[in-house]
Amino acid sequence: MSLFQLDPQSIANRARTAGSPVPSLQASITRGMLGFTVVSVAGFVPWAVFGKWFHTHLGKNGEVGMYVACAVVFLALTAPLLHRLIIGPGSMSRFYKLFGLSFTAYSIAWIAGWMALRGHPGSIAGLLAGTMVMACILVAAFDALRVVVKVFFALFVLNSIGYFVGGLSEAALIKAYPLVAKLSWGLFYGLGFGAGLGLAFHICQARARKLLAGG
């Protein structure tokens, strides 16, 4: 059972009727990387620029409030830049619904993992939980349960690379250029997670592409 009419046959029917282009693997990964990098740098601004404000004005709830603000920025900006990862017309509204659901679940799982363990163990726990939840929602939406393992590894591996490379960049620059350091984490996180999203959406729509090719 699919969500938001994103099953293979519905996608193929809409794309065939509209004559929509079918993005290649390279195009999907490139769009994911470039688009999500812009979103990610913007999404890191509440932490990089307003982090002290959240802690000062919200007290014990400052950290959670800051992460919620970051998540809101991600949710608001992602669809305009990445909706064409979904084949066919009507992709904007469907991407908002799907990414809104999956990224909210990802964010909740990541925050829970991070706050439970902190440090590198917390980051790994958050990434594992978050990407697993997101992978399950994506494959359910596209009626592609058989590729859940591939989608999970695409998201987890590429997201983790971007996240930890970004962490190294932030650590290297934090003393001399604190603002640049924090935003550089957003840059690398966006490149990694964006590549993972591009690959995941491509994998999830393999059956739709096959139908459009006449298979």
N, C-alpha and C positions, 0 to 999 in steps of 0.2 A: 504494500500500500504506500503510495507516494504522498507528498505534501505539496500544496500550492501548484498542482497540475504540472509537476516536474518529472513525471514518469517518462520513460523513453518514447512511448508512442505519442504522448501529448506534445513533447518537445519537437519530435520529427514532423508532426502534422502542422504545427504552427510555423516552423522554419520552412517547410516545403511550400506552404501557401504564400508566405511572405517573400520567399526567395532569399532568406537570410544567409549570410556567409557563415561558414563553420570554421572557427579558429583552430589553427594547428597547435600542437603541443608547445612548440617554441613561442608562438604568439600568446598562448594562455599563460605560460610562465613569465614571459616578459611583461605582459599587462599586469599580472599579479605583483611582480616585483616593483615596477615603477609606481603603480597606483597605490599600493599599500605602503610604500615607503613615504609618500607624501602624507598619507593618513597617519602613519605611525609617528612621524616627527611632530605633527600637530597634536596627536594624542598624548605625547610625552610632555607637552607644554604645561598642563596643570601640575605635574610633578616638578619639572625643571624650573619653572618660573614662579608658581604659586604654592609650592610645597609648604613653605613656612607659614603662609597665610592660613592654610587649612589647619595646621597644627595649632596655631595661635587662637583661631576663632572657634574651632570645633573640639578642641581638647582631645579627650580620649578617642573621639570619633573622627579625628582629623585624618588618620591614615585611610580608613575605609571611605570617608568622603572624597578624598583625593583620588582613590582608585575608581570610584564611581564616576567622578568627573572625567577621568581619562577614558573610561568605557563609553560614556555618552558621546565624546568627540569621535571615537572610533566608529560608533554606530551611525552617527550623523553623516560622516564624510565618505564612508566606504562605498556605498551603492553607486553614487555618481561616477566613481572612478573604476569600479570593478564589475558593474552589472553585466557587461558584455561577456563575462566569463560564462554566462548562461546563454546557450544557443537559442536564437529565435526572438520574435517580438515579445513585448511585455516583460522584458527581463528586469527592468528597474524595480517595479513593485514586487516582483517575486524575489529579487535579491534582497531588498529591504526586509521582507518577511523572514526569509531563510537565514540571512546573516544576522538579523536582529535576534532571532531565537537561538541560533547556534553560538554567537559570540557572547550573548548574555550568559548562557550556560557555561561556556568556556571561562568567562571572567569570574563567575561565582566559584567554579571549581579551582581555578588558579589562585584566587585570593584565599580560599580555604586551605589549600595545600601550603601556600607561602606562610600564612599566619600561624599555622600549626607547628611548622618545623623551623622556619626562618633559614637564612643563609642558603648555601648551595643545596642542601637536602630539601629545603622548602621550595626552591625554584624547580628542582627536578620533579618533586611531588606535584607541584602546580601544573607543570608542563604535561606530565603524564595524564593527570586527571582531566585537565582542560582539553587536550587534544583528543583524548578518547571520547569524551562527551561530544565534542564537535564532530568527530568522524562518524559517530553513530547517528547524529541528527542529519548530517549530509547524505549519508547512504540511504537513510530512511526516506528523505525527501525525494531523492532521485530514483527510488526503487532499485537500489544497487547494493543490496546487503552482501552479495557475494564478494564485493571488493572492499569490505570494511577494513581488513588488515592492511591492504595497500594504501588506503586513504589515511589510516592512522599513522603508518610509518612515514608517509609523505609529509604530513603535518608535523609530526613529532620531531623527526630528524632535522628538517629544514628550519622549523621554528627554533629548535634548540641551538642549532648552529648560529643563527642570527642573534638569539638572546645572549648566548655566552660570549660570542665575539663582541657584541655590544657592551657587555659587562666589562670585558678586558679593556676596550677602548675608553669607557667611562673611568675606570680605575687609573689608566695611564694619563688622562688629561685633567682629572678632577682638581688637583692642587693648583695648576696654572690657569686653567680655563674651565671653571665649574659649570657654567651654562652650556658651553660647547660640548663638554664632556657628557652631560646628561642627554643632550639632544643627539649626540653621536650614537648613544645607545638606541634611541628611537630609530636612527637611520639604519643601523645594522639589523635591528629587530624587524623593521619593515621589509628589508630585502629578503631576509630568511623566511619570515612568516608569509610574505607575499608570494614567494616562489612556491611555498608549500600549498597555499590556497590555489594558485594557478594550476598546479599539478593535480591537486585533489579534485577540483571541479572538472578537469579534463578526464580523469579516471572515471568519475561518477557518470559522465555522459557518453561513455564508450558505446553503449547499446543504441543510444539515440543517433550517434554518428553512423553506426552500422546500418540502421534503418534508412537514413538519408542517402547512404551510398547504394542502397538497393539490396542490402544483405538480409 
